[in-house]
């Protein structure tokens, strides 16, 4: 998972707007942003998922919108 001596992707928890069936590709502004590896509907949080997300943004960014591609 390393690219040029830095981590290329990180495992992240995501809160989803609707349930999806994994595996699913993620996009941001038309570019590959990562892959949802597993997804469930939590009784407490609703649809949630684990995804490997590309690390192109600064680590201080805590929220962004990613699009699911089928």
Number of C-alpha atoms within 10 A of each C-alpha: 9 8 8 6 7 9 11 14 18 13 14 12 15 16 15 18 9 9 14 18 12 15 13 16 19 22 16 13 9 10 10 15 20 21 21 22 15 15 21 15 15 11 7 6 9 13 17 19 20 17 24 19 22 17 14 9 9 7 7 6 7 7 7 7 10 19 14 16 11 9
